[in-house]
């Protein structure tokens, strides 16, 4: 663990970066290059109809994967998981628009519910083969026995198993998953669950992926073998990972023959490699303050407008019993929220004013319990009249924040610990964004001692997955299920896999084993979202929850969201076309046009 100093420098940094903030919650509108006046933006083109399979895509990976087990969450292995292993189902992406959440098959090629919706039967495809050159499977096709093995393994060890596995969590929906023949499985449910198909389609690591039944014998943590569209053909630690197309995969919409991901941990090196053409794009959007300069330094590179997305890290609070976890008091959480200048933060980290100076328009939104990027209709804007009186807790108001702190017994401010993962597992902007949050909080009287913890240990167990059993405040990237109802359940239901241990009475968490009191209002509304099959009613429950969470301020996905701009060389076709996909699920849809720069 490394402890660092105060936050005065962060406050000065933020003020300098955001000095031309216009104070508006929304600073522009999306709409692709048609909404831009600069002439710099390349319009995203869906060119799959003319795609030519083959070639090598070169992108990046943020760090060395500590392991390759898809059932255990670790961000640096997210690309490997998405390439190598299958899901039962997957979400159909939106084409140049937000996905509507339509489900399509992956390992399951068809499915049906019983009339009472308590039994889900799936047919497993017969053409999902492992790579021909990887022992001990050597091309074996997976079947229902692999699906059942993977379920049993995930149910015993998976990071997010409590979302689905009833034997682990009595509130979870799946009572059993068994095979009735080599190509049929049957899933028994505790009760009808409207989002159950989405539960089997999550792209996130730590969720249920299909492994060969020999996985533990050949040690999947070191030797990942699956039936996905690619296999890991080379791994050079601290250098690169290379994936090659699996000829036995059923998935024929995996265009590049190879995908090479150099491990680059410094933003300056990413930028230099983009400008030189050494990489064609980055695993995530490049730093917003670098985008336009990259375009100027490499005029042939494409500059694209991106979909609205989170800006920054997640923030969550310790709820440990005792006097070192002051955020158990709702007034302290409200004060912290009102110390956050969301517009200034977004202007700084989404580069809004500087984009506007270059003729590039950006849309911004403040996050609530939901995100603006969620499926259409679920997000409720806290700056709209529909949000109600709790919208005031999202406003930047230092005077009111200090009053709330004084009422909670901290008129002279408070000192406490702040926790984060060491290194670049959460990306290159993770650490400086935390510094900026500290700086804003200091204006209201929050003083933090910064502690950096090695990941995965002790960070994962003692903070990330501790469910609130720590003191102070902590920061991470929180991988939330894409289906909004499932995401809200995971975070805000006391039995959710991503729940951070909060409760509405400030009782706190007495041990690493709980118990967790939870918040009855959150539990009720998230439960209703899971069991309601009427889409409009599910959305209404979600919006009621967001209004309630506006007062409670338990957790922040990030302070806000914004559209932005990203770059890719023209060799990368289908860039910024598919919405709702991440990592390899997205990259396999790119195709390499060798007639384009930087190859020609």
matplotlib code that plots the C-alpha trace (Angstrom):
import matplotlib.pyplot as plt

x = [0.0, 1.2, -0.1, 0.1, -0.6, -3.4, -5.5, -4.7, -2.7, -5.7, -8.0, -5.6, -5.2, -9.0, -9.4, -6.7, -8.1, -11.7, -11.4, -13.5, -16.4, -19.7, -21.7, -24.2, -25.4, -25.6, -23.1, -24.2, -25.9, -24.9, -25.7, -22.4, -20.4, -23.5, -23.7, -20.1, -18.8, -15.1, -14.8, -12.5, -15.0, -15.2, -18.7, -19.0, -19.8, -21.4, -19.4, -19.9, -21.6, -18.2, -16.0, -13.1, -12.0, -8.3, -5.5, -4.2, -5.9, -3.5, -5.1, -3.9, -4.3, -4.1, -1.9, -0.7, -3.6, -3.1, -4.9, -7.3, -10.1, -13.3, -15.3, -13.1, -13.3, -10.1, -10.1, -6.8, -8.1, -11.4, -10.3, -9.1, -12.4, -14.4, -12.4, -11.9, -15.1, -18.8, -21.9, -25.3, -26.8, -25.7, -27.3, -27.8, -25.9, -27.4, -26.2, -25.2, -27.8, -28.3, -29.1, -32.7, -31.6, -32.8, -31.3, -29.7, -28.1, -24.5, -23.9, -27.7, -29.2, -32.9, -34.9, -38.4, -40.2, -42.8, -46.3, -45.7, -42.3, -40.6, -38.7, -36.4, -35.2, -32.3, -30.9, -27.1, -25.5, -23.5, -20.8, -19.0, -15.5, -12.2, -9.1, -7.6, -4.0, -4.6, -4.2, -5.8, -9.0, -7.6, -10.8, -13.4, -16.9, -18.5, -22.0, -24.4, -22.0, -19.6, -22.4, -23.4, -19.8, -19.3, -22.4, -21.4, -17.9, -19.1, -21.8, -19.0, -16.3, -17.6, -17.2, -20.8, -22.5, -24.9, -26.8, -28.1, -27.3, -30.0, -27.9, -25.5, -28.1, -31.7, -32.9, -31.3, -33.5, -31.8, -32.6, -30.8, -29.2, -29.1, -28.7, -31.5, -29.4, -26.1, -27.7, -30.4, -30.3, -33.1, -33.0, -35.4, -36.3, -37.5, -40.0, -40.7, -37.9, -38.4, -34.6, -33.4, -32.3, -30.1, -28.7, -27.1, -25.8, -23.6, -20.2, -18.6, -15.9, -16.8, -20.1, -21.2, -19.0, -18.8, -15.6, -14.6, -15.2, -11.4, -10.7, -9.4, -7.2, -5.3, -5.5, -7.5, -6.0, -2.7, -3.9, -7.2, -9.0, -12.6, -14.8, -14.9, -14.0, -10.3, -7.7, -4.6, -1.8, 1.0, 1.5, 4.7, 4.4, 4.8, 4.8, 1.8, -1.0, -1.9, -5.2, -5.7, -9.1, -10.4, -11.3, -13.7, -15.8, -19.3, -19.0, -18.2, -18.5, -15.1, -13.2, -9.5, -7.3, -5.2, -5.7, -2.5, -2.8, 0.5, 0.5, 0.8, 0.5, 1.4, -0.9, 2.0, 3.1, -0.4, -0.5, 2.9, 2.0, -1.3, 0.4, 3.0, 0.6, 2.2, -1.3, -4.5, -6.8, -6.8, -8.7, -10.7, -11.1, -7.9, -7.6, -10.0, -7.4, -5.2, -7.7, -7.5, -3.8, -3.5, -5.6, -3.4, -0.2, -1.6, -4.0, -5.0, -6.2, -10.0, -11.6, -15.1, -17.8, -18.5, -21.7, -22.5, -20.6, -19.4, -16.6, -14.4, -14.3, -17.0, -17.1, -18.3, -18.3, -17.2, -20.0, -18.0, -19.3, -17.4, -16.5, -14.2, -16.9, -18.8, -20.6, -23.1, -24.8, -26.9, -26.0, -22.4, -23.2, -25.3, -22.6, -20.0, -22.3, -23.0, -19.2, -18.9, -18.9, -20.1, -20.0, -16.5, -15.5, -17.0, -15.5, -12.1, -12.2, -14.4, -12.4, -15.7, -14.6, -11.5, -13.6, -16.0, -13.1, -12.2, -15.8, -16.7, -19.9, -20.4, -23.5, -23.2, -25.5, -25.2, -25.4, -28.0, -28.5, -28.8, -26.7, -27.6, -26.1, -28.7, -31.4, -33.8, -36.1, -34.5, -32.4, -34.1, -32.2, -31.7, -31.7, -35.2, -38.4, -39.5, -36.8, -38.3, -37.0, -34.0, -32.4, -30.9, -28.4, -26.7, -26.1, -22.8, -23.4, -20.5, -22.4, -25.2, -22.6, -20.9, -24.3, -25.0, -21.5, -22.1, -25.5, -23.7, -21.2, -18.3, -18.5, -14.7, -14.4, -13.2, -10.1, -10.4, -8.8, -9.3, -8.6, -7.7, -6.0, -2.3, -1.2, -3.1, -5.6, -8.4, -6.8, -4.5, -6.8, -7.9, -5.4, -5.6, -9.4, -9.3, -7.0, -9.5, -12.4, -10.3, -9.7, -13.4, -14.3, -11.7, -13.6, -16.4, -14.0, -13.3, -9.6, -8.3, -5.2, -4.7, -3.9, -3.0, -3.4, -2.0, -4.5, -5.8, -4.6, -5.4, -7.5, -10.2, -11.1, -10.5, -12.2, -13.6, -15.6, -15.8, -19.5, -18.8, -16.6, -14.0, -13.5, -13.6, -14.1, -12.9, -12.7, -12.9, -14.4, -17.7, -18.7, -22.4, -24.6, -25.9, -29.6, -30.7, -32.9, -30.2, -27.6, -29.8, -30.5, -26.8, -25.9, -28.9, -30.4, -28.7, -28.4, -26.9, -23.4, -22.2, -23.9, -21.6, -23.1, -25.1, -28.3, -30.7, -30.4, -26.6, -26.3, -23.2, -21.4, -19.9, -17.8, -16.7, -19.5, -22.2, -25.0, -26.1, -29.2, -29.8, -32.4, -36.0, -37.0, -34.1, -34.8, -38.5, -38.1, -35.2, -37.2, -40.2, -38.0, -37.0, -40.4, -42.4, -42.9, -44.5, -41.7, -43.3, -43.8, -40.2, -39.0, -41.3, -39.9, -36.4, -37.2, -38.8, -35.6, -33.5, -35.5, -35.1, -31.4, -31.0, -31.6, -29.6, -26.5, -25.1, -22.9, -21.7, -21.2, -19.2, -20.1, -21.4, -21.4, -20.6, -20.2, -16.6, -14.3, -12.0, -9.5, -8.7, -6.8, -8.9, -7.6, -10.1, -13.5, -16.8, -15.3, -17.9, -20.8, -21.8, -23.4, -23.6, -20.5, -17.1, -13.7, -13.5, -17.2, -16.6, -13.2, -14.2, -16.7, -14.0, -12.4, -9.0, -8.9, -5.3, -5.9, -6.3, -3.8, -1.5, -1.0, -1.3]
y = [0.0, 3.5, 6.6, 10.0, 13.5, 16.1, 17.5, 21.2, 20.5, 18.7, 21.7, 24.0, 21.6, 21.3, 25.1, 25.6, 23.0, 24.1, 27.8, 28.5, 26.3, 27.7, 26.2, 24.4, 20.9, 20.1, 21.9, 20.7, 17.9, 14.6, 13.7, 12.6, 14.7, 16.5, 18.3, 19.5, 22.7, 22.0, 19.7, 17.5, 14.7, 11.5, 10.0, 6.5, 4.1, 0.6, -1.3, -4.9, -5.6, -5.1, -6.5, -8.7, -11.1, -11.2, -8.9, -7.9, -5.4, -3.6, -2.1, -2.1, -3.7, -1.7, -4.1, -7.7, -9.9, -11.5, -14.6, -15.6, -17.2, -15.6, -16.5, -14.2, -10.4, -8.7, -5.8, -6.5, -9.9, -8.6, -8.7, -12.3, -13.4, -11.8, -13.4, -16.9, -17.9, -17.9, -16.9, -18.7, -15.5, -12.0, -8.6, -7.5, -4.2, -1.0, 0.2, 3.8, 4.1, 2.9, -0.8, -1.7, -4.8, -7.4, -10.8, -13.2, -16.5, -17.4, -21.0, -21.3, -21.2, -21.2, -21.1, -21.2, -20.7, -22.9, -21.4, -20.5, -19.0, -21.1, -23.4, -22.1, -24.7, -23.9, -25.8, -25.8, -25.3, -28.2, -26.2, -24.4, -25.9, -25.3, -24.4, -27.4, -26.8, -26.5, -29.6, -31.3, -30.4, -30.2, -29.0, -30.7, -29.2, -28.2, -29.5, -29.3, -31.2, -28.2, -25.8, -27.6, -28.0, -24.2, -23.4, -25.6, -24.1, -20.6, -21.2, -22.4, -19.7, -16.9, -13.3, -12.3, -15.7, -14.3, -12.4, -15.7, -18.7, -19.4, -21.8, -18.9, -16.1, -17.0, -13.9, -15.1, -16.6, -19.8, -23.0, -25.4, -25.7, -29.3, -31.1, -33.3, -34.5, -33.5, -30.4, -29.4, -27.7, -26.9, -24.0, -24.0, -20.6, -19.6, -17.2, -15.5, -13.1, -10.6, -10.0, -13.6, -13.7, -10.7, -12.3, -15.0, -12.4, -10.1, -9.3, -8.6, -10.7, -12.6, -13.6, -17.0, -18.0, -21.4, -23.3, -26.8, -29.3, -30.0, -26.4, -27.1, -29.9, -27.7, -24.7, -22.1, -19.3, -19.8, -21.6, -20.2, -22.4, -22.0, -22.1, -18.4, -16.6, -16.2, -18.0, -16.7, -17.5, -15.5, -13.8, -11.9, -10.5, -6.7, -6.6, -7.9, -10.4, -11.8, -13.5, -15.6, -16.4, -19.8, -21.7, -24.0, -21.2, -20.9, -17.1, -16.1, -12.4, -12.2, -10.4, -9.8, -12.9, -11.7, -9.1, -7.8, -5.9, -4.3, -3.6, 0.2, 1.7, 5.4, 7.8, 9.6, 6.3, 5.5, 8.9, 8.5, 5.0, 6.3, 9.2, 7.0, 4.3, 1.7, 1.0, 1.6, 2.4, 2.2, -0.2, 2.7, 6.3, 8.3, 11.2, 13.9, 16.6, 14.7, 13.9, 17.0, 17.2, 13.6, 14.5, 17.5, 15.5, 12.6, 14.2, 10.9, 9.4, 9.4, 11.5, 10.1, 11.2, 8.6, 7.6, 9.2, 7.3, 7.6, 10.1, 9.1, 6.5, 5.1, 6.4, 4.2, 4.6, 2.6, 1.5, -0.3, 0.1, 2.5, 6.2, 6.1, 5.6, 8.9, 8.3, 6.1, 9.4, 10.5, 14.1, 13.4, 11.7, 14.6, 17.1, 15.2, 15.2, 18.9, 19.5, 18.0, 20.5, 18.1, 20.6, 21.7, 18.0, 17.1, 20.2, 19.1, 15.4, 15.5, 18.5, 20.3, 23.9, 23.0, 20.9, 23.8, 26.1, 23.6, 23.6, 20.3, 20.0, 17.7, 16.5, 16.1, 14.7, 14.2, 10.5, 9.3, 5.8, 5.0, 6.2, 8.2, 5.3, 2.8, 1.5, 4.1, 5.6, 4.2, 7.2, 10.2, 13.5, 15.1, 18.5, 18.0, 19.0, 15.4, 14.5, 16.4, 17.9, 15.6, 17.1, 19.7, 17.1, 17.0, 20.8, 22.3, 24.2, 24.4, 26.5, 24.0, 21.2, 22.8, 23.2, 19.5, 18.6, 20.9, 19.2, 15.8, 17.1, 18.1, 21.9, 22.1, 19.4, 15.8, 13.8, 10.2, 7.6, 7.3, 4.0, 3.1, 0.3, 0.9, 0.8, 1.1, -1.7, 0.9, 3.0, 5.9, 8.6, 6.8, 8.2, 11.9, 11.8, 10.7, 13.6, 16.0, 14.6, 15.0, 18.6, 19.4, 17.7, 19.7, 22.9, 21.6, 20.3, 16.7, 16.0, 12.6, 10.6, 8.7, 5.0, 2.9, -0.9, -3.6, -5.4, -8.1, -8.6, -7.0, -4.5, -6.9, -8.6, -5.6, -2.9, -3.7, -6.8, -6.0, -4.8, -1.7, -3.3, -0.6, 3.0, 6.2, 6.3, 4.2, 4.4, 1.9, 1.2, -0.7, -3.1, -2.9, -5.4, -3.8, -4.6, -1.6, -3.6, -6.1, -3.3, -1.5, -4.8, -5.7, -2.3, -1.3, -4.5, -5.8, -9.2, -7.8, -8.8, -5.2, -3.9, -1.7, -2.6, 0.6, 0.9, 3.7, 3.7, 4.0, 0.7, -0.2, -3.5, -5.2, -7.9, -9.1, -11.7, -9.1, -9.0, -6.3, -4.4, -2.9, -0.3, -1.6, 1.0, 0.0, -3.7, -3.3, -1.3, -3.5, -6.6, -5.2, -4.4, -8.1, -9.6, -7.1, -8.1, -4.8, -2.7, 0.7, -0.3, -1.6, 1.8, 3.6, 1.6, 2.5, 6.2, 6.1, 4.5, 7.2, 9.9, 8.1, 7.6, 11.3, 11.8, 8.9, 9.3, 5.8, 5.4, 7.2, 5.3, 8.4, 12.1, 12.4, 11.3, 12.9, 12.2, 12.6, 12.0, 9.1, 8.3, 5.3, 4.9, 4.3, 0.8, 0.1, -0.2, -0.2, 2.0, 3.7, 1.8, -0.8, 0.4, -1.8, -3.9, -3.8, -5.3, -8.2, -8.3, -5.0, -5.5, -8.7, -6.6, -4.3, -5.3, -4.5, -2.6, -2.9, -0.2, 2.4, 4.4, 3.7, 0.6, 2.4]
z = [0.0, -0.9, 0.9, -0.7, 0.3, 0.2, -2.6, -2.9, -6.1, -7.5, -6.9, -8.6, -11.5, -12.0, -11.8, -14.4, -16.8, -16.5, -16.2, -19.3, -18.2, -19.3, -16.4, -18.7, -18.1, -21.8, -24.1, -27.5, -29.4, -30.9, -34.5, -36.0, -38.3, -39.5, -36.2, -36.5, -38.0, -38.1, -41.0, -38.9, -38.3, -40.3, -40.6, -39.3, -42.2, -41.9, -44.5, -43.5, -46.9, -48.6, -45.8, -46.7, -44.0, -43.2, -42.3, -38.9, -36.6, -34.2, -31.0, -27.4, -23.9, -20.7, -18.7, -18.3, -17.4, -14.0, -15.3, -18.1, -16.1, -17.5, -14.4, -12.3, -12.9, -14.0, -16.5, -18.3, -19.4, -20.7, -24.4, -24.0, -22.4, -25.2, -27.9, -26.6, -24.8, -25.7, -23.8, -24.1, -25.5, -26.6, -27.0, -30.6, -31.1, -32.3, -35.7, -35.2, -32.5, -28.9, -28.7, -27.8, -25.9, -28.4, -27.5, -30.0, -29.8, -29.1, -27.8, -27.6, -31.1, -29.9, -26.7, -25.3, -22.0, -20.5, -20.2, -16.5, -17.4, -14.8, -17.2, -20.0, -22.6, -24.9, -27.9, -27.9, -31.3, -32.8, -34.6, -31.8, -32.1, -30.3, -32.2, -34.1, -32.8, -29.1, -27.0, -25.2, -27.1, -30.6, -32.3, -30.2, -30.5, -27.3, -26.3, -23.4, -21.1, -21.4, -20.7, -17.5, -16.4, -16.9, -14.9, -12.0, -12.0, -12.2, -9.6, -7.2, -7.9, -10.2, -9.2, -10.0, -9.4, -6.9, -9.6, -11.0, -8.7, -6.2, -4.1, -3.5, -3.1, -2.2, -4.2, -7.4, -10.1, -11.3, -9.3, -11.7, -15.1, -16.4, -19.7, -21.1, -24.1, -25.9, -27.4, -25.0, -21.6, -19.2, -16.8, -13.8, -12.4, -8.9, -10.3, -13.7, -14.4, -17.2, -17.7, -17.4, -21.1, -20.5, -17.5, -19.7, -22.2, -20.1, -21.8, -18.4, -17.0, -13.8, -15.4, -16.9, -19.9, -21.5, -21.0, -22.1, -19.4, -19.3, -18.3, -14.8, -16.0, -18.4, -16.1, -17.9, -15.9, -17.8, -20.9, -22.1, -24.6, -25.7, -28.8, -29.4, -32.6, -31.7, -29.7, -27.9, -30.2, -28.4, -25.1, -24.4, -20.9, -20.7, -24.5, -26.4, -26.8, -30.2, -31.1, -34.3, -35.8, -34.7, -37.9, -36.0, -34.6, -35.8, -35.8, -39.4, -38.6, -37.1, -39.8, -38.9, -39.2, -36.4, -33.6, -32.0, -28.7, -27.5, -23.8, -23.4, -20.0, -20.8, -22.6, -24.3, -25.8, -27.0, -28.7, -30.3, -31.7, -33.1, -34.8, -36.3, -37.4, -35.1, -33.7, -35.7, -32.7, -28.9, -26.7, -25.4, -26.4, -26.4, -23.9, -25.1, -24.8, -27.3, -30.0, -32.2, -31.9, -33.1, -36.1, -36.8, -36.5, -38.6, -41.1, -42.7, -39.4, -39.0, -36.2, -35.1, -32.8, -30.1, -28.3, -24.9, -22.2, -18.6, -18.0, -15.1, -12.3, -10.1, -6.5, -3.6, 0.2, 3.2, 5.5, 8.1, 11.6, 13.8, 13.5, 10.5, 7.9, 8.0, 4.8, 6.6, 7.4, 4.4, 5.0, 4.4, 1.1, 0.1, 1.1, -0.9, -4.0, -3.7, -3.5, -6.9, -9.8, -12.4, -15.2, -14.5, -14.1, -17.5, -19.1, -17.9, -18.6, -21.7, -23.0, -23.9, -24.1, -26.1, -28.5, -28.9, -29.8, -32.6, -33.8, -32.3, -30.3, -27.3, -25.4, -21.7, -19.0, -15.2, -14.2, -11.7, -10.5, -14.2, -17.1, -20.2, -22.3, -21.0, -23.3, -24.5, -21.9, -18.7, -17.8, -16.0, -16.4, -12.9, -14.6, -16.0, -14.1, -14.1, -11.6, -8.7, -5.5, -5.1, -8.2, -5.8, -4.4, -7.8, -7.9, -7.1, -3.9, -1.5, 1.1, 1.4, 1.5, 4.5, 6.2, 5.8, 7.1, 10.1, 10.8, 10.7, 13.3, 11.1, 11.0, 10.8, 8.1, 8.3, 7.5, 6.2, 4.0, 0.3, -1.5, -5.1, -7.1, -7.9, -11.5, -14.8, -14.5, -14.6, -17.4, -17.8, -16.5, -13.4, -10.9, -12.1, -12.0, -8.4, -7.6, -9.1, -7.1, -4.0, -4.9, -5.4, -2.1, -0.3, -0.9, 1.3, 4.0, 3.0, 3.5, 2.1, 2.7, -0.5, -0.3, -3.3, -3.0, -5.3, -7.5, -7.5, -3.9, -1.5, -3.5, -4.7, -1.4, 0.9, -1.1, -4.6, -3.4, 0.3, 0.1, 2.2, 4.8, 4.8, 6.1, 4.0, 0.2, -2.8, -6.6, -9.4, -12.8, -12.1, -14.9, -14.8, -16.7, -19.9, -19.3, -17.2, -14.8, -14.2, -13.7, -11.1, -9.3, -9.2, -7.7, -5.5, -4.3, -1.1, -2.8, -6.0, -7.1, -7.3, -4.1, -2.0, 1.4, 2.1, 4.1, 4.7, 8.5, 8.7, 10.6, 8.7, 8.0, 11.1, 9.3, 6.0, 6.2, 6.8, 7.6, 5.1, 6.1, 2.6, 1.7, 1.6, -1.0, -3.3, -2.7, -3.5, -6.7, -8.1, -7.4, -9.2, -12.3, -12.4, -12.1, -14.2, -17.9, -19.0, -20.4, -19.6, -16.0, -15.6, -16.9, -14.4, -11.5, -12.7, -12.8, -9.4, -8.1, -9.7, -7.9, -4.6, -5.1, -5.8, -2.1, -0.9, -3.1, -2.4, -5.4, -8.6, -11.9, -12.6, -12.1, -15.6, -19.2, -22.5, -26.2, -27.3, -30.2, -30.9, -33.7, -35.9, -39.0, -42.2, -42.3, -39.5, -41.2, -39.2, -36.6, -34.3, -36.0, -33.4, -30.2, -27.0, -27.7, -25.9, -26.2, -28.6, -29.2, -30.9, -32.5, -34.3, -36.3, -37.6, -40.8, -42.2, -45.5, -46.6, -49.3, -46.6, -44.5, -42.8, -44.9, -48.2]

ax = plt.figure().add_subplot(projection="3d")
ax.plot(x, y, z, "-o")
ax.set_aspect("equal")
plt.show()
